[in-house]
């Protein structure tokens, strides 16, 4: 039995892991999907990036880090990576699902064309508005799955995207798995490619889009369970 802490990306909360949670619990694992401050049922709670780091650290410490596999999807890879670095070798393993990774002194929006996102945050009172249905096209999602994503998404606190990450050591020291979803680009971003040179990191490719907890929940659950055995 493994304890999983699952953290979804921008606009999403614990609800996004419903099907993956059911699969993992059905296989005998303990699963704790986490909603970050300011999102979903925690909407209205003030949040910056370090707030999200603390959210993750507190949940893992509550459970006991040595038995935990910490999973971060998309945006949440940035706070999850910082939390994992702080917890260090006491953590069982960290899994990044088509995620960003923190780079010391850089924000989530660093390193890619993000002016449109920054403008959207300014125009929406400091929040990144959720995508429309058409933004989920081409990502291996059914119409029903897209409808669930659109209905459940909430505006994302902008400061979490623009504040810089804070790291004291290389993430290459972590026991980590990176799951690359190929419909969202075949190659990992440069910061991830650099980390994959570490013999403590492994790469798994998944032939689906950026939201595999919706498009391929059973396959993703199996991958997470397999990653846990490498801890």
Buried (B, 14 or more C-beta within 10 A) or exposed (E): EBBBBBBBBBBBBBBBBBBBBBBBEEBEBBBBBBBBBBBBEBBEBEBBBBBBBBBBBEBBBEBEBEBBBBBBBBBBBBBBBBBBBBBEEBBBBBBBBBBBBBBBEBBBBBEEEBEEBBEBBEEEEEBBBBBEEEEBEEBBBEEEBBEBBBEBBBBBBBBBBBBBBBBEEEBBBBBBBBBBBBBBEEEBBEBBEBBBEBEEBBBEEBEBBBBBBBBBBEBBBBBBBEBBEEB
